[in-house]
Amino acid sequence: MRRVLPLCGLLLVASCGWPGAEEESGRMPGAPTGVTAVAGSATSVHVMWNAVPAAEGVDGYEVYRGPTKVTEVPGSAHMVDVVRLRPATAYAFTVRARDSAGRLGPRSREVRATTPEAAAADHSAPTRPGRLTGRTAGGRAVQLSWSASTDDRKVVSYEIYQGGTKIHSVGGGQTATVVTGLRPGTRYSFTVRARDAADNLSPAGVAVALTTAPGTDDSGDTAPSAFRATTHTADGACYLDLSWVPPRTDGVVTEYQIQLDGRPATSLTWGGTPPRGRATYSFYVGREAGTRHRVRLRARLPDGTWGGFSPELTVTTGADGTTAP
């Protein structure tokens, strides 16, 4: 069971019970997280989501437009272009995971996208994106940026390719993104193409080659920085007090996951304007002083994927706010 409570401008999503509440043993897949939807043209929307862990392994994902299933993809895929849509129309999408035992998990949160108006008799493709640059962000992510394309009407979206495979899509007003889910110590080549409302696709811009950092580090520049953890007591209850600086991204970070003693404990979603400087949060961990806890957190990036974890800190309740690496 999960609950959602308003708290000082935040939404708190907490698992009922402490460690072990999210174990997958024998259970159906959970709801996909990090679902995003971006109009790719006047007749298509690009839907993306995060991989779902499951005891039996995920065999596939089903994508729904409203109550109607519109497509399904293999479990190895985490995005799809929903096509044959109407121009200038608002759509709502959800995603469900199906494991290898045939069990279908719950729907994801609903995401919305509006297709632009169709451009009559438009046969002119956007210009190729220019000045593609990038840098690695640890062992599993890269940050890309490029100069905007031009079009006789309007660029609706940019498509990011890894080699010859489309791996991501962002809106036409965005000229930067973070690509995650890469392998450490691996060389990749990325290109970007622009698409207009009439589905005209630009030539690919000049490729940029990047090599991710070696090892298994996935924190890099996608992790919150300057992470601090202290403790205090109030009315006999013990609390952990966290503070951090959001990761540098091409958009606003609104959601974080806190991991306590090696397991997901709490997710935070800002209901209002999230802080761009240092963020703070305090949460209840019990009534017994002298208990040691390990804590770290990570951010959900603007492209819907999770960034790297902050360094893990150890805090002892009732120990006057001390922390240790």
FENVEN-V475748 format. One record per residue. N is the residue number from 1. NEAR is the number of other ideal C-beta (glycine too) atoms within 8 Angstrom. Layout:
N/NEAR, N/NEAR
//
This chain:
1/3, 2/7, 3/7, 4/6, 5/7, 6/5, 7/7, 8/3, 9/6, 10/11, 11/11, 12/11, 13/10, 14/10, 15/10, 16/7, 17/5, 18/8, 19/8, 20/7, 21/9, 22/7, 23/6, 24/9, 25/5, 26/4, 27/9, 28/8, 29/13, 30/12, 31/11, 32/14, 33/9, 34/11, 35/16, 36/10, 37/13, 38/11, 39/15, 40/12, 41/14, 42/16, 43/11, 44/14, 45/14, 46/14, 47/15, 48/13, 49/15, 50/11, 51/6, 52/13, 53/7, 54/14, 55/8, 56/7, 57/8, 58/14, 59/9, 60/10, 61/16, 62/11, 63/15, 64/13, 65/9, 66/6, 67/3, 68/6, 69/7, 70/7, 71/8, 72/7, 73/8, 74/6, 75/10, 76/3, 77/8, 78/7, 79/11, 80/9, 81/10, 82/14, 83/6, 84/4, 85/12, 86/6, 87/11, 88/9, 89/8, 90/6, 91/14, 92/9, 93/16, 94/12, 95/14, 96/14, 97/16, 98/14, 99/15, 100/7, 101/5, 102/7, 103/9, 104/9, 105/14, 106/6, 107/9, 108/13, 109/7, 110/8, 111/12, 112/9, 113/11, 114/9, 115/15, 116/12, 117/7, 118/10, 119/10, 120/4, 121/4, 122/11, 123/5, 124/7, 125/10, 126/13, 127/10, 128/11, 129/16, 130/10, 131/6, 132/15, 133/8, 134/11, 135/8, 136/11, 137/11, 138/15, 139/14, 140/13, 141/18, 142/14, 143/13, 144/15, 145/9, 146/14, 147/6, 148/7, 149/12, 150/6, 151/13, 152/4, 153/8, 154/8, 155/13, 156/13, 157/15, 158/17, 159/13, 160/15, 161/13, 162/9, 163/6, 164/3, 165/6, 166/7, 167/8, 168/11, 169/13, 170/10, 171/9, 172/9, 173/3, 174/10, 175/8, 176/8, 177/12, 178/16, 179/15, 180/12, 181/6, 182/12, 183/7, 184/13, 185/9, 186/8, 187/6, 188/12, 189/9, 190/16, 191/12, 192/14, 193/14, 194/18, 195/15, 196/17, 197/14, 198/11, 199/10, 200/12, 201/9, 202/13, 203/6, 204/9, 205/12, 206/6, 207/9, 208/11, 209/8, 210/11, 211/8, 212/16, 213/10, 214/6, 215/7, 216/5, 217/11, 218/12, 219/11, 220/14, 221/10, 222/16, 223/14, 224/14, 225/8, 226/8, 227/13, 228/9, 229/11, 230/10, 231/16, 232/9, 233/11, 234/6, 235/4, 236/5, 237/9, 238/15, 239/12, 240/14, 241/12, 242/14, 243/10, 244/13, 245/8, 246/12, 247/12, 248/4, 249/13, 250/9, 251/8, 252/7, 253/13, 254/7, 255/10, 256/13, 257/12, 258/15, 259/13, 260/13, 261/9, 262/6, 263/11, 264/9, 265/11, 266/12, 267/11, 268/13, 269/9, 270/12, 271/7, 272/5, 273/4, 274/10, 275/8, 276/5, 277/5, 278/8, 279/11, 280/7, 281/11, 282/8, 283/10, 284/6, 285/10, 286/8, 287/5, 288/7, 289/8, 290/8, 291/10, 292/8, 293/12, 294/10, 295/15, 296/12, 297/14, 298/14, 299/15, 300/14, 301/15, 302/10, 303/13, 304/11, 305/11, 306/10, 307/16, 308/14, 309/11, 310/13, 311/8, 312/9, 313/13, 314/11, 315/15, 316/11, 317/16, 318/9, 319/10, 320/5, 321/8, 322/9, 323/10, 324/6, 325/6
//
